[in-house]
Amino acid sequence: MTRAPKLQPGTSTRGKEAIVETGQKKRDAKLLVGLLLLIALLTSACEGMVPTSQSSAETMDSSTEQAEAPAEETEQAQAYLDVDSETLDMSAPIALDPSIRKAQLENGLTYYIRHNTEPANRATLMLVINAGSVQEDEDQLGLAHFVEHMMFNGTERFPKQALIDYFETVGMSFGPDVNAYTSFDETVYFLEFPTDDEEIIGTTFQVAEDWASRATISDEEVESERGVILEEERLRDQNASGRLNKQLFPLILGESRYTDRMPIGDMDIVQNTPGETLRSFYRDWYRPDLMAVIVVGDIDVDDIEAKIEEHFGPLTAPETVRPRVSYSLPDYEDTGYLILTDPEFPVTIAQIIYRQAAQDLNSANVFRDRLIGNLFYKMLNFRLDDLTREADSPFLGAFVSEGQLVRGNNYQVVGVQVRQGEALSSLDAALTEVERVRRYGFTAAEVERAKSEILNTYERLYNDRENLRNHSLASEYSRNYLENEAVPGIEVEFKLVDRLLQGISRDDVNQRAELYVGGSNRSVFVVGPERDADSLPNEDELAAMISDLQTKQVDPYQDIEAVSALLTEIPEPVEIISRQTDETFNITDLTLANGARVVLKPTTFKEEEILFSASSPGGSSLVSDEDYPEADFIDSIVSQSAVGDVSYAALQRLLADKSVSVSPFIGELEEGFHGQSGQEFIETLFQLVYLYGTQPRADDDAFATLKDQYTESLRNRELDPRSAWTDAYIEARYGDSVRRKVPSLEVISSLDLERAFAIYQERFADFSDFTFIFVGNFDLEQMVDWSQRYLGNLPSLDRAETWLDVAPDPPTGVVEVPVYRGQDEQSLTTLLFTGPSEDSLDKRLNLRMLEMILDILMREELREELGGVYAFSASASMEPDPDSLYRVSLTFGSDPARVEELVDALFGLIADVQADGPREDLLEKARAQIIRQREEQLEQNSYWMRVLEYWASEDDVDLTNFVDLDVVEGRTEAVTAAEVQAAAIDYLPLDRYILVSLYPEDFEE
């Protein structure tokens, strides 16, 4: 079943995603309009991190002393829903997708197996434990998550780091392929593993079995891992969001057990608890009756079933079984209010949240209810988006949403991001739109448009049913195990949605607005910068505003007149000057009469995906420094303006039910377009490109709205300590270049729309040097015809243009910049190496090998050996233009007091590789990972797009080096330790680097 947002907290073992790198100017002045603060605040940088809370109300299975099993554990013999029957039995349970083999071992362990070939020769294994932090005793707070970490630090057959070491050797990566998360109610481990090697399959099951029953959790490894968890808590909680979280949780979740059992836990307990307490938690809750094993992928189902029985059948429960207690959020009659400020929180946001008990997830009634909610929120968000784009918009961004708060409890929310001093009026404006729907409902046109959008989404999923990803399917099955969520398969789901939509009336959808009336289980909060505290509303003002809603004057909604087509006249096709076909790689290369080049690469990787890219040399490099700000922002303005005779609002309505998008851009070295579409809407994509090239518009309202949003975002930007770190990094690398700095309030204020649009028109005046690339599932000759009609009729001036080198040169010596900002004991450090380099395939491959080796070394030394970091990142790239430059960036977060130690350790790792070359095992791991990644990339349209962009822009590029797996494997296996050692010497010079570290403002070295 497709899923609404789930607000449930968790922590993940791997924290690499938590680090934000700043390799180029960040457009962090731009707003995330429609920001959901509940997600923003209740989510940390770690995967799956979203807070919840449960209640002091407890329930326990009264019929047995055994632990409570997931709701779906026992399937009764009963009549299931028949989607083809004349009349739907709305209360009947929905049968499991017959392509899934689901069963239960005698010891109570449940398993799911599904054959799936996306991607080929790969599978996902999930071990799902129906226990999380809510099961912790008072002296165990944080130990569910701690135990999860310990699974990667030693089992009976894989002591210490042997587990990670093995998987890296066979091409898997810690993080993307080997990971886990802990939430309130469950702990989930997953492995993405190759299936073309029986030894790897067997070892994968040994690992999962060890996780389930043979974890050692040795005292020595417990001591080593404490520091990693302390660093994870530092990263997620020691900041403005963390401080606000602690105050918001009790308001939103009430007095519940969950409020005191955030998965990250109590750091005093984490730091001091004996190893035996962790082992006790493991023994109590890691048992077969609370486990599910899920395997989805390119596997033999019978063989996998036998392996599950072999590895998990012998598992037994402990002699004394603790009941698994369920908790629910308590009801409360009155509305709760909270007005919060923080000196480092840079925006002002107001929200109103309604809580209610969740329904059982396995009936047509639930599908219908979710469809009604989906329709309601799509239409209301459309109206709010329209208001946001008005020049005098009452808010910077607004949204409505619903989803799961915790297991068993859902939420509805209205939220706004506002200007200084407008929190009350902005929230009032958003709630007024809800009230408008409650009184007058949606229009028939709105309902039909939203229905069409939903049905088309399901149709695309159905058409692409042979290309569903393993991890996505496995996640769906885990929800079936944990929450009894219906998993009928997309064939049944598509039929059911089609039938249900036909029976949903306008009144059914309008009734949804009643959920926003009444004060019980309702929370209202406003959060903003401390320096704006005097401009925030108080509780009485918020209560009065909400009370007045039902009696205030509200007029009916006036929808705009819809348009049925983008173009009234279809252009005639132009002549093709040349047509070449590469039979080896199935690539068609056209040159049209206007000089435009079109590269077409049909694939069958995804049924409903066509990717599009277009570029022309020049970009903002051909614009003066004085005009650069206009060039930098005009693409956003044009993207939110009308095209041709179609207003932006009408355009959004026309495209609402279509899987298609096109975005113009002006980069530093090129201008062009990016886009995508489904099969049915490819011509619409061509038409949008044609209009952006022949009849673009830059609307006054779009310009005023974007200026307003940027201005408000910049006004408090410096409150976030990381903004100072970003600015210092940019200045250290790029100096005072206007083309790299985050724009100031003065720059935004002085933006000139007329000049900006003139720049856009000038950059897109000549398509004779454009290259258009299409990759995906399309009919070749139809694409050729559309190319002739739409791309061939774009204007041509036959200009001979190229880009100019306006990029600041990197510094030639050592630049070390300490930044002192913020109140938390938290540091962020980046070590950047960059400089000129010859660009060749061998150089790129050696640099890639070095990147992967550095990543492993950072994990081994900084995280595992020293326990000094949780999140870290090693990244490297080679940019051929404007001057061939390499870039290696090493980033980590840590305790400020340990920055010097960790930087010294990092330099030590680099020096060792430079002096002795990499260890042979590191070479083997890097080789294996590159080859395994390329195997998967060759079945991805996005990879082919990147390769063809490079191929089309450079001379003498041999595609076999990128897309022939035998060639890739041969070249990768041929890389020697001496070559990587030489790369470390060339690319990591210890006399030329940039080091930027963020420290708290009162830090004393």
PyMOL commands that set and color helices and strands:
alter all, ss='L'
color gray80, all
select helices_A, chain A and resi 16-18+37-42+133-135+138-140+143-150+162-169+198-213+219-237+240-253+257-260+267-272+275-285+288-290+301-312+364-388+423-440+444-463+465-467+470-483+490-503+506-516+530-535+539-551+619-622+628-639+648-655+679-694+700-715+717-719+721-734+745-749+753-763+780-791+841-865+896-916+920-937+941-953+960-963+965-974+977-987
alter helices_A, ss='H'
color red, helices_A
select strands_A, chain A and resi 10-12+57-59+100-104+110-115+122-129+178-183+187-194+291-297+326-328+336-342+348-357+397-406+409-418+522-529+576-582+587-592+597-602+610-617+660-666+670-677+771-776+814-820+827-836+872-879+885-894+993-999
alter strands_A, ss='S'
color yellow, strands_A
deselect
rebuild
show_as cartoon
